[in-house]
Amino acid sequence: MKKEILKIRKGINRLGKNSVMSVSEKKVILRALDRLEKKQEQEMQAHLKSQVRVDDMLEVVLRIARFDYSRKARITKGGDHLDALANGINMLGEELEDSSISLEEKESLLKEIHHRVKNNLQVISSLLSLQAATITDPDAHRKFMESCNRIRTMAIVHEKLYLGKDFSRISMDEYLLSLLKYLNSCYFQPEKRVEMLVDINVKKLLFKIDEAIPFGLILNELLTNAYKYAFPGSTKGKIWVSFTEKKNSKKDSIYCLQVRDNGCGLPPKLDVNQTTTLGLQLVTLLTEQLGGKLKIGRQGGASFQITFCPAKEKL
């Protein structure tokens, strides 16, 4: 589209030099340019509206994960993939809200609920992928796929709850390995030669669902940023992911998640508390939800460290 408009503009620039071209021919060129510019503007507006709706739906999904069913995803009269996605999100919230009492009464029903939540989240992710396949704008396509990864991150939690024996807590080492494997498959590019090094120094650590989901989303955002921005072009580099447990003076457990890289580093003026990017906003908000502290390093690349305690303990 841009190339076509540029071509027409070059033709217009030659109007004053071409005395053979008639007035009617010049008018045809100008009308064609107006049509193309109008079409481009309409496409940009459509992409913008789609992204706003996706962000709105993601907020509803995050509320569902926190057992807040008051907000519903908006449905328009378009009848497109996003409407089907919004309807599925709303049905998921209604099912969970209606089943909240039974969850505590029957383990078999609780297991089925986690299985259905996982399946519904995967359907949502698939619908987003279908919608993304129709988008030609690279930035809009990237945002749709990032939303898919956020939803998949939550789906893995419910998958682990469904497969495990404890229906309220999951094993963090197993969850992290599954999540890291999935994210690496999404972002790994052979031409960039980026290597991920993992150090999970916790054993038999169980997290509740309201701790595991924000933790997984934080890790998703940090790794996504590292793969996207740390190694421009075909730069070779490494990403280190560590999750460790230690004891404080009161012998309380303190957990530390660190994601760092040896890439190009963070922008000098970047302030995570003032940033407008959704990813870093989520990291800040979810760290607060965990009751943790975020520390950023800028030496030799970029480093993000989140330190927190279980809900019953304080830093």
SVG drawing of the C-alpha trace seen along z (x, -y; Angstrom):
<svg xmlns="http://www.w3.org/2000/svg" viewBox="-25 -23 54 60">
<polyline fill="none" stroke="black" stroke-width="0.4" points="0.0,0.0 2.7,-2.5 4.6,-1.7 1.6,-2.3 1.0,-5.7 4.6,-6.6 4.5,-5.7 1.4,-7.9 3.1,-10.8 6.1,-10.6 3.7,-10.8 2.1,-13.9 5.6,-15.5 6.1,-15.1 2.9,-16.9 4.5,-20.3 7.2,-18.9 5.0,-16.9 3.1,-19.2 1.6,-16.4 -0.5,-15.0 -4.0,-16.3 -6.0,-17.8 -8.3,-14.8 -5.3,-12.4 -4.0,-14.5 -7.4,-14.3 -7.4,-10.5 -4.1,-10.3 -5.2,-12.5 -8.5,-10.6 -6.5,-7.3 -4.2,-8.7 -7.1,-9.8 -8.7,-6.4 -5.5,-4.6 -4.8,-7.0 -8.4,-6.6 -8.1,-2.8 -4.8,-2.8 -6.3,-4.9 -9.3,-2.6 -7.0,0.4 -5.0,-1.3 -8.1,-2.2 -9.3,1.4 -6.0,2.8 -6.1,0.2 -9.6,1.2 -8.7,4.9 -5.7,4.3 -7.9,2.3 -10.4,5.2 -7.6,7.8 -6.2,5.8 -9.7,5.5 -10.2,9.3 -6.8,10.0 -7.8,7.8 -11.0,9.9 -8.9,13.1 -6.6,11.8 -9.5,11.0 -10.9,14.5 -7.5,15.8 -7.9,13.7 -11.5,15.1 -13.1,11.8 -16.0,12.5 -17.7,9.1 -16.3,7.8 -17.3,9.2 -15.6,9.1 -17.2,6.7 -19.1,8.3 -19.8,6.2 -22.2,6.9 -19.4,7.8 -19.6,11.6 -15.8,12.0 -13.1,14.1 -12.8,11.5 -16.6,11.8 -16.3,15.5 -13.3,15.1 -15.1,12.6 -18.1,15.0 -15.8,17.8 -14.2,15.7 -17.6,14.7 -18.8,18.3 -15.6,19.3 -16.2,16.7 -19.8,17.8 -18.8,21.4 -16.2,20.7 -18.6,18.4 -21.4,21.0 -19.0,23.8 -17.3,21.9 -19.1,23.7 -18.7,27.2 -15.0,26.7 -14.5,27.2 -16.9,30.1 -15.8,32.6 -12.2,33.3 -13.4,35.0 -15.4,31.9 -12.4,29.6 -10.2,31.7 -12.7,31.4 -13.0,27.6 -9.2,27.2 -9.3,29.4 -12.1,27.3 -10.4,24.0 -7.2,25.3 -9.1,26.3 -11.0,23.0 -7.8,21.0 -6.3,23.0 -9.3,22.3 -8.9,18.6 -5.2,18.8 -6.1,20.6 -8.7,18.0 -6.2,15.2 -3.7,17.1 -6.3,17.3 -7.1,13.6 -3.3,12.8 -2.9,14.8 -5.2,12.3 -3.2,9.3 -0.5,7.9 0.7,5.1 3.8,6.6 3.3,4.6 -0.3,5.6 0.5,9.3 3.3,9.3 0.9,8.0 -1.7,10.7 0.9,13.4 2.2,12.0 -1.4,12.2 -1.5,15.8 1.6,16.5 0.1,14.8 -3.0,17.0 -0.9,20.1 1.1,19.3 -2.1,19.4 -3.3,22.5 -0.1,24.4 -1.0,23.7 -4.4,25.3 -2.8,28.2 -0.5,28.9 -3.3,28.7 -5.4,31.1 -2.5,33.6 -1.3,33.4 -2.7,34.8 -3.0,31.5 -5.8,29.4 -5.0,26.2 -1.2,26.0 1.4,26.9 5.0,28.0 7.0,24.9 10.0,26.7 7.8,28.7 5.8,25.6 8.8,23.5 10.5,26.2 7.3,26.6 6.9,22.8 10.5,22.2 10.3,25.0 7.2,23.5 8.6,19.9 11.9,21.0 10.0,22.8 8.1,19.6 11.0,17.2 14.0,19.3 15.6,18.2 18.6,20.2 20.0,17.1 20.3,15.2 22.1,18.0 20.6,17.0 21.2,19.6 19.0,19.9 20.7,21.1 18.4,22.3 19.1,22.7 16.1,23.8 17.3,24.4 14.1,25.4 12.7,28.8 9.2,29.9 8.1,26.2 4.3,25.9 2.6,22.6 -1.1,21.7 -2.8,20.8 -3.0,17.1 0.8,17.1 1.7,19.4 -0.2,17.4 1.3,13.9 4.7,15.6 4.4,17.3 3.2,14.1 6.1,12.2 8.5,14.7 6.7,14.7 7.0,10.9 10.7,10.8 11.7,13.5 9.6,12.0 11.4,8.6 14.8,10.3 14.2,12.2 12.7,9.2 15.1,6.4 18.3,7.7 19.8,9.1 19.0,7.0 19.9,8.4 21.8,11.6 23.6,10.9 24.8,13.9 24.0,13.9 22.8,15.7 19.8,15.4 20.1,16.7 17.0,17.7 17.4,18.6 14.9,19.3 16.3,19.9 15.1,20.2 16.9,18.9 16.2,18.3 16.2,14.9 17.2,14.3 13.8,15.6 14.2,18.8 11.4,17.8 11.6,18.8 12.5,16.0 12.2,16.7 14.2,15.0 13.5,15.0 16.2,13.5 16.2,13.0 19.3,11.4 21.0,11.2 24.3,10.0 22.6,8.1 22.4,4.4 21.0,3.3 18.1,1.1 17.5,-2.4 19.2,-4.9 16.0,-6.9 13.8,-3.8 11.7,-4.1 9.5,-1.0 7.2,-3.0 6.5,-5.4 6.7,-3.1 3.8,-2.9 4.6,0.6 2.1,3.3 4.8,5.9 6.7,3.9 3.5,2.5 2.4,6.1 5.7,7.0 5.4,4.1 1.8,4.7 2.2,8.5 5.2,8.1 3.1,5.9 0.4,8.6 3.0,11.1 4.0,8.7 7.5,8.7 10.3,6.2 11.6,5.5 15.3,4.7 16.7,3.7 20.4,4.0 22.0,2.4 25.6,3.7 26.6,6.1 23.1,6.2 19.8,6.1 18.9,7.8 15.5,8.1 15.3,9.6 12.0,10.2 12.2,11.2 9.1,12.2 7.8,14.4 4.8,16.6 1.5,14.8 1.7,15.6 5.2,14.1 6.6,10.6 9.8,9.3"/>
</svg>
